[in-house]
């Protein structure tokens, strides 16, 4: 049987074409040193195998992640990756060399091995300690991403936990130190997946920001202290990046730092207990994010930013010192200075106990913002804060919010002690509670936009729940809304008050052209004159939630802890909502009946 010329040609193409899959590289504690044209090393890094014990250039894994871009010959400077775009790196762990100070096997150190650049410390030879991080990772393609994977990448989250802090023991740890700037550099790269990694530092000895420094300031001159400023670095050329099952914590400045240049996907990412911020988009040069930039975040947790992490970690809330913006600190979770995003989707996000604002700041311009099934509580500034572009769309659905912005006045559950300045304790420097007006939600939605709040539950005290504004941030808000509409449907607004204070006002209208439409809400415990008119489908009676604290003049900050958002069987919320398109389930995933309950949660 003869084959046609077309079939023969196709077979020839298949036989001579390069494989569609890239190479796989390995790092493991029992691997060897890197063999290269500069140095006769033990392994080529291309086999998931231990170094056999003798010989050079064996088919085995590297023993240090840094060998991927540095052969430790003293000849490669800032380094060059041995991998190509579309390759996979599997990091099973590392083994410290004989000259490494403060080793932590099988964890992988990034940066210099010691506080001075002499002797056996040849990593990034000729490059300062702050620049001893990986060069830009070779970019993959849309069809074949470059992958940087921890050892359990296929099953690091077999239990289905949504917070990688819970399953950190299944992650491969990269830790930066000795005045390193970034532990993982994702600048100037595209189509890269980072999965099943813990990215941290082992400091606990010094602070680089905050005043007074506790327990002391970090030494940035040789001999260097063993600290790292940021966890992950991005820039305006960073695009098409996937972060999955990544636990980032314990940095002197930011967990993630820099603007972005395209789509970023985050799934089960934790960024917490960083000295200043969870993700700082402002690189200090007013660099805007590139057109087409977007964030899709699912199960992203940001806790304890503004607080320096203790090391070793001993407490559930492992802070050793906390600072705010009056003690030379910062404390945002997401911080969007000079940030322009085409879209930001945050589903099942959690922001808690950060020492400034939670999400994402007034200097952010977002065209399409969608926040669903998320929580924010205990943050010292606004629990939610954003700015939208003209003609934007904002959808805020099925979210739980506790507006207790003075919560840090009392000890946080799981912390070693109080971090309130009034306590007089070392490391306790917080005092700017409820900064910038004490608003739970501060929105600046520019002209001709649409804002929808549906099926949310808000529990608040102090000042105002919603500050509503229109127009650019640098202009007076007056007749700036155009056709912008603020729609509030199927929400519970439950207000409390502290001794000596009034209950919160529900709406503060910063622009007389603002149009607010409310229906099927429960509004209870809010200050008169700043709420909707009761009657019709606006219910102004007690929502009767399970274990709901009584209305009284509270004198402590813990009474809203572990708030139970479920309505009791006699709650007026049950089946008094109106059906909403696209909201088929409540915050906990329970199907919505028809008619649904008001608020974020259906009854148990």
C-alpha positions in Angstrom: 0.0 0.0 0.0 1.5 3.3 -1.1 1.4 6.4 1.0 0.5 9.7 -0.6 3.0 12.4 -0.9 0.9 14.5 1.5 1.0 11.9 4.2 4.8 11.3 3.7 5.4 15.0 4.0 3.3 15.2 7.2 5.3 12.3 8.7 8.6 14.0 7.9 7.5 17.2 9.5 6.5 15.3 12.7 9.8 13.4 12.8 12.1 16.4 12.4 10.1 19.0 14.3 11.2 19.8 17.9 9.0 18.4 20.7 6.2 20.5 21.9 7.1 19.9 25.6 10.1 21.8 27.0 12.8 20.3 29.2 12.4 19.6 32.9 15.0 20.6 35.4 15.4 19.4 39.0 16.6 20.7 42.3 16.7 18.3 45.3 18.6 18.2 48.6 20.7 15.1 47.5 21.7 16.7 44.2 25.1 18.1 43.3 26.8 21.2 42.2 26.2 22.6 38.7 28.5 21.6 35.8 29.1 24.4 33.2 31.7 25.7 30.8 33.1 27.8 33.7 33.4 25.1 36.3 33.6 21.3 36.5 30.5 20.6 38.6 28.8 17.4 39.6 25.4 17.5 37.8 23.6 18.7 34.7 20.3 19.4 36.6 18.3 17.4 34.1 17.4 14.2 36.0 15.2 13.7 39.1 18.1 11.8 40.7 20.7 12.2 43.5 24.3 12.8 42.8 25.9 9.3 42.6 28.8 10.3 44.8 31.7 10.6 42.3 32.5 12.1 38.9 31.4 15.3 37.1 28.6 16.3 34.7 26.4 13.4 35.9 22.8 13.2 34.9 21.4 14.3 38.3 19.7 17.2 40.0 21.2 20.4 41.3 21.4 20.8 45.1 20.7 24.5 45.1 18.0 26.5 43.3 20.4 29.3 42.6 22.4 27.0 40.2 19.6 27.6 37.7 21.1 30.9 36.9 24.5 30.9 38.6 27.2 28.2 38.5 29.0 29.8 41.5 32.2 30.2 39.4 32.4 33.9 40.1 32.1 34.6 36.4 28.4 35.1 35.8 27.6 38.2 37.8 23.8 38.7 37.9 23.4 35.4 36.2 21.7 33.8 33.2 19.2 31.0 33.3 20.2 27.6 32.1 16.5 26.9 31.2 14.7 28.0 28.1 11.3 29.5 27.8 8.6 26.8 28.3 10.8 24.7 30.5 9.8 23.3 33.9 11.8 23.6 37.1 10.8 21.3 40.0 12.3 22.3 43.3 12.2 19.5 45.9 14.5 21.3 48.3 18.1 22.4 48.7 21.2 21.6 50.8 23.3 24.5 52.1 26.9 24.7 51.1 29.7 24.7 53.7 30.0 28.5 53.7 26.3 29.2 54.2 25.5 31.0 57.4 22.2 30.3 59.1 21.4 27.2 57.0 17.8 25.9 57.0 17.9 22.6 55.1 16.0 21.5 53.1 14.8 25.1 52.5 16.4 27.1 49.7 18.3 30.3 50.4 18.2 33.1 47.9 20.9 35.8 47.9 24.3 35.8 49.4 25.3 32.9 51.7 26.7 35.2 54.3 26.8 38.8 55.5 30.0 39.6 53.5 30.8 39.0 49.9 34.1 37.3 50.5 35.5 33.7 50.8 33.2 31.0 49.5 30.3 33.4 49.0 30.5 33.7 45.2 26.8 33.8 44.4 26.1 36.8 42.1 29.8 37.7 42.1 30.3 41.4 41.6 26.6 42.1 42.3 25.6 43.8 45.6 23.7 41.7 48.1 20.5 43.6 47.3 20.7 42.5 43.7 21.5 38.9 44.2 18.2 37.6 43.0 17.3 35.6 39.9 17.5 37.4 36.5 14.2 37.6 34.5 12.8 34.1 34.0 12.8 33.0 30.4 9.3 33.7 29.1 7.0 30.9 28.0 4.2 31.2 25.4 0.5 31.1 25.6 0.6 27.4 24.6 3.5 26.4 26.8 4.2 28.3 30.0 7.5 28.3 31.9 6.9 26.7 35.2 8.6 27.1 38.6 7.1 24.4 40.8 7.5 23.1 44.4 8.0 19.5 45.1 4.4 18.6 45.7 3.1 20.6 42.7 0.6 17.9 41.7 -0.9 17.5 45.2 0.3 20.2 47.6 -3.3 21.0 48.5 -4.9 17.6 48.6 -7.1 18.6 51.6 -8.8 21.3 49.7 -7.8 24.1 52.1 -8.2 27.6 50.7 -5.3 29.2 52.6 -1.7 27.9 51.7 -0.6 28.8 55.3 -2.6 25.7 56.4 -0.6 23.3 54.1 2.8 25.1 54.2 4.5 21.9 55.2 3.7 20.6 51.6 5.3 23.6 50.0 9.0 24.0 49.0 10.4 27.0 50.8 12.5 29.8 49.2 13.9 32.3 51.8 15.8 35.5 51.1 18.3 37.1 53.3 21.5 39.2 53.8 20.0 42.4 52.5 18.3 40.8 49.5 15.8 43.0 47.6 13.5 40.3 46.2 13.3 36.6 46.9 11.7 35.8 43.5 12.0 38.1 40.5 9.1 38.0 38.0 10.0 41.3 36.3 10.3 41.4 32.5 8.8 38.0 31.9 5.5 36.6 30.6 3.7 33.2 30.6 5.2 31.9 33.8 3.5 29.7 36.4 4.6 29.7 40.0 3.1 26.9 42.1 3.3 25.3 45.5 6.0 27.5 47.0 6.5 29.2 50.3 8.4 32.5 49.8 9.7 34.1 53.0 12.6 35.4 55.0 14.1 34.3 58.3 14.5 37.7 60.0 12.9 38.3 63.3 16.0 40.3 64.4 15.6 43.7 62.9 13.3 46.2 61.2 14.1 48.4 58.2 11.1 50.7 58.5 9.0 51.9 61.4 9.9 54.1 64.3 11.2 53.3 66.8 13.0 50.3 65.3 12.2 47.1 67.2 14.1 45.2 68.4 16.7 47.2 66.4 17.3 48.6 63.0 18.7 46.4 60.2 22.3 46.7 59.2 22.5 47.3 55.4 26.3 47.5 55.4 28.6 44.6 55.6 28.5 42.5 57.7 24.8 42.4 56.7 21.8 41.4 58.7 19.9 38.4 57.4 16.8 40.1 56.1 14.9 40.5 52.8 12.9 43.5 51.6 10.3 42.0 49.2 9.0 38.6 48.3 8.0 38.7 44.6 9.0 41.5 42.2 6.9 42.5 39.2 7.2 45.4 36.7 5.3 47.0 33.8 6.4 44.1 31.6 5.2 41.3 33.9 2.2 39.6 32.2 0.3 36.3 32.0 1.6 35.1 35.3 -0.1 32.4 37.4 0.5 32.2 41.1 -1.1 29.1 42.7 -0.8 27.7 46.2 1.9 30.4 47.1 2.5 31.4 50.8 4.3 34.7 51.0 5.2 36.2 54.4 7.7 37.8 56.7 9.3 40.4 54.5 10.6 43.8 55.7 8.6 45.7 53.1 6.1 44.0 50.7 5.0 40.5 50.0 4.6 41.5 46.3 6.1 44.7 44.9 5.7 46.5 41.6 3.2 47.3 38.8 2.1 44.8 36.2 1.9 44.6 32.4 -0.9 42.2 31.7 -3.1 39.5 33.2 -2.2 38.1 36.6 -4.0 35.1 38.0 -3.8 34.3 41.7 -5.3 31.2 43.2 -4.9 30.3 46.9 -2.2 32.9 47.6 -1.4 34.3 51.1 0.6 37.5 51.6 0.8 38.5 55.2 3.0 39.8 58.1 5.0 41.9 55.8 6.4 45.1 57.4 4.6 47.5 55.1 2.2 46.0 52.5 0.7 42.8 51.0 1.1 44.0 47.4 2.6 47.4 46.7 1.9 48.3 43.0 3.8 51.6 43.3 7.4 51.1 42.5 8.4 54.6 43.7 8.7 56.0 40.1 5.0 56.6 39.4 5.1 53.8 36.8 1.6 53.0 35.6 0.4 49.5 34.9 0.4 48.7 31.2 -2.8 48.7 29.2 -4.5 45.4 29.4 -3.4 44.8 33.0 -5.8 42.8 35.1 -5.9 40.7 38.3 -8.1 37.6 38.8 -7.8 36.6 42.4 -9.4 33.6 44.0 -9.0 32.7 47.6 -6.3 35.3 48.2 -5.6 36.1 51.9 -3.9 39.2 53.2 -3.4 39.4 57.0 -1.2 41.3 59.4 0.5 43.6 56.9 2.2 46.5 58.6 3.5 44.0 61.2 7.0 42.4 61.2 6.8 38.7 61.6 8.6 36.9 64.4 11.1 34.2 63.5 10.9 31.5 64.3 7.1 31.6 64.2 5.5 30.7 67.5 2.0 32.4 67.5 -1.1 32.1 65.4 -0.8 35.9 64.8 3.0 35.9 64.5 3.8 39.6 64.8 6.6 40.9 66.8 6.2 44.6 66.0 3.3 46.6 64.3 3.5 50.1 62.8 1.0 52.4 61.1 1.3 55.6 59.1 2.1 57.8 62.1 4.9 55.5 63.3 6.7 55.5 59.9 4.9 52.3 58.8 2.2 51.7 56.2 0.0 48.6 56.4 -2.2 48.3 53.3 -3.2 44.9 52.1 -3.6 45.7 48.4 -2.0 49.1 47.8 -2.8 50.6 44.4 -0.8 53.8 44.1 -0.6 54.9 40.5 -2.5 51.7 39.4 -4.6 51.5 36.3 -6.3 48.1 35.8 -8.7 47.0 33.0 -10.3 44.6 35.5 -9.9 43.3 39.0 -11.8 40.2 40.1 -11.6 39.2 43.7 -13.5 36.1 44.7 -13.2 34.6 48.2 -10.6 37.2 49.1 -9.9 37.8 52.8 -8.3 41.0 54.2 -8.0 41.2 58.0 -5.9 42.9 60.7 -3.8 45.1 58.4 -2.7 48.3 59.9 -4.0 50.6 57.1 -6.5 50.1 54.3 -7.6 46.7 53.1 -8.6 47.2 49.5 -7.2 48.9 47.3 -6.9 52.6 47.9 -8.2 55.8 46.2 -5.3 56.1 43.8 -6.4 53.1 41.8 -8.4 53.4 38.6 -10.3 50.2 37.7 -12.5 49.9 34.7 -14.3 46.6 35.7 -14.3 45.7 39.4 -16.0 42.5 40.7 -15.8 41.5 44.4 -17.7 38.4 45.4 -17.8 36.1 48.4 -15.1 38.0 50.2 -14.4 39.2 53.8 -12.8 42.3 55.3 -12.6 43.1 59.0 -10.3 44.5 61.7 -8.3 46.7 59.3 -7.2 50.1 60.7 -8.4 52.1 57.7 -11.3 51.5 55.3 -12.3 47.9 54.9 -13.0 48.7 51.2 -11.7 51.6 49.3 -11.3 52.1 45.5 -11.5 54.5 42.6 -13.1 53.7 39.2 -12.5 55.0 35.7 -15.2 56.9 33.8 -17.8 54.5 32.4 -16.8 51.7 34.8 -18.8 48.9 36.3 -18.5 47.8 39.9 -20.2 44.6 41.2 -20.0 43.9 45.0 -22.0 40.8 45.9 -22.2 38.2 48.7 -19.6 39.8 50.9 -19.1 40.0 54.7 -17.7 43.1 56.3 -17.1 44.1 59.9 -16.3 47.8 60.2 -14.3 47.6 63.4 -11.4 49.8 62.4 -10.2 50.4 66.0 -9.9 46.6 66.7 -6.1 46.9 67.3 -6.8 48.8 70.5 -7.3 45.3 72.0 -5.1 42.2 71.6 -5.7 40.3 68.3 -6.6 36.6 68.7 -3.4 34.5 68.7 -1.0 37.4 69.2 1.7 37.5 71.8 0.4 40.8 73.2 -1.3 44.0 72.3 0.2 46.2 69.6 -1.6 49.4 70.7 0.8 52.2 71.5 -1.1 52.8 74.7 0.1 49.4 76.0 3.7 50.7 76.3 5.0 47.4 75.1 8.0 46.9 72.8 6.9 46.5 69.2 3.5 48.1 70.0 3.2 51.3 67.9 -0.3 51.5 66.6 -2.5 54.6 67.3 -4.0 55.8 64.0 -7.2 53.9 64.3 -10.0 54.5 61.7 -7.8 56.8 59.7 -9.0 59.0 56.9 -12.5 59.5 58.3 -13.3 56.1 59.7 -15.4 55.1 56.7 -16.0 51.4 56.2 -16.4 51.8 52.5 -14.9 54.7 50.5 -15.8 54.8 46.8 -14.9 57.4 44.2 -16.7 56.3 41.1 -16.1 58.5 38.1 -18.6 59.8 35.6 -21.2 57.6 33.9 -20.4 54.5 35.9 -22.6 51.8 37.5 -22.1 50.5 41.1 -24.1 47.6 42.4 -24.1 46.4 46.0 -26.2 43.2 46.3 -26.6 40.5 49.0 -24.0 41.8 51.4 -23.9 42.0 55.2 -22.2 44.9 56.9 -21.7 45.2 60.6 -20.3 48.6 61.6 -19.5 51.2 64.3 -18.1 54.7 64.2 -18.8 57.5 61.7 -19.9 56.4 58.3 -20.5 53.1 56.5 -20.4 54.5 52.9 -18.5 57.6 51.7 -19.8 58.1 48.1 -17.9 60.3 45.7 -17.6 61.0 42.0 -15.0 62.5 39.8 -11.2 62.6 39.7 -9.4 62.5 43.0 -7.6 65.8 42.4 -10.8 67.9 41.9 -13.6 69.0 44.2 -16.5 66.6 44.0 -19.4 68.7 42.7 -21.8 67.7 39.9 -19.2 65.1 38.7 -21.4 62.0 38.5 -23.1 62.3 35.2 -25.1 59.2 34.8 -23.4 57.2 37.5 -25.8 55.2 39.6 -25.2 53.6 43.1 -27.6 50.7 43.6 -28.1 48.9 46.9 -30.3 45.8 46.9 -30.7 42.9 49.3 -28.2 44.1 51.9 -28.1 44.0 55.7 -26.7 47.1 57.4 -26.3 46.6 61.1 -24.9 49.4 63.2 -23.4 49.5 66.7 -21.8 52.2 68.7 -19.0 52.6 71.3 -19.5 54.5 74.5 -19.2 58.2 73.8 -19.9 57.8 70.1 -22.9 57.9 67.9 -24.1 55.0 65.7 -22.7 55.1 62.2 -24.4 57.0 59.4 -25.2 54.7 56.4 -24.5 57.1 53.5 -22.4 60.3 53.3 -22.9 61.9 49.9 -19.9 63.8 48.8 -21.4 65.0 45.6 -24.9 66.4 45.3 -25.2 64.8 41.8 -24.9 61.3 43.3 -27.9 59.0 42.7 -28.6 56.3 45.2 -31.2 53.6 44.6 -32.1 51.3 47.5 -34.5 48.4 47.8 -35.0 45.3 49.9 -32.4 46.3 52.4 -32.4 45.8 56.2 -31.1 49.0 57.8 -30.9 48.9 61.6 -28.8 50.7 64.2 -27.7 53.5 61.9 -27.7 57.2 62.7 -30.9 59.0 61.6 -30.6 61.4 58.7 -27.9 59.4 57.0 -30.0 56.4 56.0 -32.9 55.5 53.7 -36.4 56.3 54.6 -38.0 53.3 56.3 -41.0 51.6 54.9 -42.0 49.7 51.7 -39.1 47.3 50.9 -36.7 49.1 53.3 -36.9 47.2 56.6 -35.6 49.1 59.6 -36.0 46.4 62.2 -33.5 44.2 63.9 -32.1 41.6 61.4 -31.9 39.1 64.3 -28.7 37.2 63.4 -27.5 34.2 65.4 -25.7 35.3 68.6 -26.0 38.9 67.5 -24.6 41.3 70.2 -27.1 43.6 71.8 -27.5 47.3 71.0 -25.6 49.1 73.8 -22.7 51.4 74.5 -19.8 49.0 74.0 -16.5 49.7 75.9 -14.3 46.9 74.3 -13.1 46.1 70.8 -13.7 42.4 70.9 -17.5 42.2 70.8 -17.7 41.9 67.0 -15.1 39.1 66.9 -16.2 35.8 65.2 -19.4 37.4 64.2 -22.1 34.9 63.1 -23.8 36.2 60.0 -26.6 33.6 59.8 -30.1 34.9 60.2 -32.2 33.3 63.0 -35.4 31.5 62.1 -37.5 34.6 63.0 -35.3 37.0 61.1 -37.1 39.5 58.8 -34.2 38.8 56.3 -35.5 35.4 55.4 -37.3 35.3 52.0 -37.7 39.1 51.9 -35.1 39.7 49.2 -35.7 40.1 45.5 -34.1 37.6 43.0 -30.9 38.9 41.5 -29.5 37.6 38.2 -26.3 35.7 38.6 -26.5 35.2 42.4 -27.5 31.6 42.7 -25.8 30.8 46.0 -25.0 32.6 49.2 -21.5 33.4 50.7 -21.1 29.8 51.9 -22.3 28.3 48.6 -25.9 27.4 49.8 -28.4 27.8 47.0 -30.6 30.9 47.0 -34.3 30.1 47.2 -36.9 32.2 45.4 -37.4 34.7 46.9 -33.9 34.8 48.5 -33.0 36.1 52.0 -31.6 39.6 52.4 -27.9 39.7 53.2 -24.9 37.5 52.3 -26.0 34.4 54.1 -29.1 32.2 53.9 -30.3 30.6 57.2 -28.6 27.3 58.3 
